[in-house]
Amino acid sequence: MKKALITGSTKGIGKEIGLDLLDRDYHVIFNYAHDVKSAQELQDKLNDSRFPRIRGRFEIIKADLTYIEELEKITKNIDKLDVLILNAGITDKSPFGKIALENWNKVFNVNLTNQLFLIQELKNKINSNGKIIFISSISGIIPDSVSISYGVSKAAINMLVPYLAKEFADKKITVNAIAPGYIMTDWHKSKSQAQLKRIANKCLAGRLGTPEEVSKAVLSVIDNDFINGQIIKVNGGFGL
């Protein structure tokens, strides 16, 4: 049975990817940092008697990627891995001039630094022909006006991807990133209808995307050994 680990995955995009991999008969390790409610809801869903074939094929691990010491909670019981999805992410909306060093470092720790060290810890446990996939962001390509630290950390991921693709080439492990545009998750559901309309008007699709659409892109990368070192936009034509 193939095994997948997805960071930041008890809701939103990460959750959808996990559910889709469960449908493909993977053993899936979900991860969360603080949102106990979402973790419990996911566990209750997967333990529902209507989904008996999923039982025993998932784990939910609490580990906060702000702190490098927490990585051991994830890695200690992993003996092998076929798919690693780096989805955990946070933002800080402090305007320039009021950005605190502590907040800047926290965003980079979660979005970039500690996910790199997680890969480093797992590098000898990822099977040949495995897949490493970052969930980046269109904000790492097209600057927005909301979060400098978020956009710059995602841009750093986009440069990290080809470096790691070269590092893992000998093991036939591919490394890619999916760069979603604006996706209708909890991050955006709190926005006003006027804000959502302004965003939608910047997309050729005329709307925000869905977690399902991002997950489909992830699955296509998993299925294709010839995609490597790429940043794949899933953004509805945002900015065109």
C-alpha positions, -999 to +999 in steps of 0.1 A: +000+000+000+014+034-009+017+060+018+013+098+017+021+126+042+003+159+038+013+188+061-015+213+071-042+189+059-073+188+082-091+214+061-090+232+028-067+221+000-047+197+021-078+179+033-091+175-002-058+161-014-059+136+015-094+125+008-086+120-029-056+099-020-077+078+003-100+072-026-069+058-044-063+034-016-033+053-001-025+052+036-027+090+044-010+108+072-028+141+079-012+169+099-024+200+118-010+225+142-038+242+162-072+236+148-084+208+170-120+212+158-111+205+121-090+175+131-118+160+152-143+166+124-120+149+099-115+120+122-152+116+128-158+117+090-132+091+083-144+068+111-180+070+099-195+035+094-203+044+058-166+044+049-154+011+063-126+006+038-109+038+050-105+025+086-069+018+095-056+037+065-052+071+080-034+090+108-039+125+121-008+140+137-006+172+157+027+190+150+033+227+147+058+235+119+066+268+135+090+248+157+117+225+142+115+204+174+079+194+163+091+176+132+100+145+151+063+140+160+057+136+122+088+116+112+093+092+141+069+065+130+073+069+092+093+040+077+086+047+041+068+072+020+056+075-016+041+110-017+050+140+004+028+171+000+040+203+017+008+222+022+011+239+056+011+277+054+003+308+074+003+345+066+009+378+083-010+408+070+011+435+088+018+464+064+053+473+054+068+494+082+050+475+109+063+439+101+077+424+133+107+401+130+090+375+151+060+373+126+083+373+096+103+344+110+072+325+119+058+327+084+091+316+069+094+287+094+060+273+086+059+280+049+095+272+039+123+265+064+108+237+085+092+221+055+127+219+039+140+203+071+111+179+071+121+168+036+157+165+048+146+142+076+126+120+053+149+120+023+160+084+029+125+072+035+109+083+003+107+054-021+122+055-056+097+070-081+082+090-052+067+125-054+074+156-035+049+184-041+048+218-026+016+239-025+030+273-034+009+303-044+003+327-073+014+353-047+049+339-051+047+349-088+024+379-089+029+402-059-002+411-039-007+440-015-017+419+015+013+399+029+049+405+019+062+376+040+037+351+026+045+361-010+082+361-006+082+327+013+062+312-016+086+327-041+114+310-023+095+277-026+094+282-063+132+285-065+137+256-040+118+232-062+143+230-091+172+227-066+155+198-049+145+182-082+182+180-090+190+166-055+165+138-058+170+129-095+192+099-088+164+083-068+138+090-096+119+112-071+103+142-088+099+176-070+072+201-082+050+228-069+014+237-075+007+274-074-030+280-068-046+313-074-075+324-051-092+293-039-125+293-019-112+281+015-116+294+050-089+320+042-112+338+018-147+329+031-145+358+056-140+383+028-169+406+018-188+398-014-174+430-028-138+418-022-146+384-037-161+400-067-130+421-073-108+390-071-131+371-095-130+399-120-092+395-122-096+358-132-105+347-167-126+320-151-147+348-135-146+331-101-124+317-073-112+281-076-121+251-055-099+228-034-111+200-057-095+217-087-062+221-069-063+185-058-069+173-094-037+191-104-018+174-076-030+140-087-020+147-123+016+154-111+016+122-090+005+103-121+032+118-144+068+109-139+079+133-167+068+164-148+098+175-127+111+208-113+080+227-124+058+254-109+023+247-121-002+275-119-038+266-111-053+301-110-081+304-135-061+328-156-056+353-127-039+385-138-043+379-175 
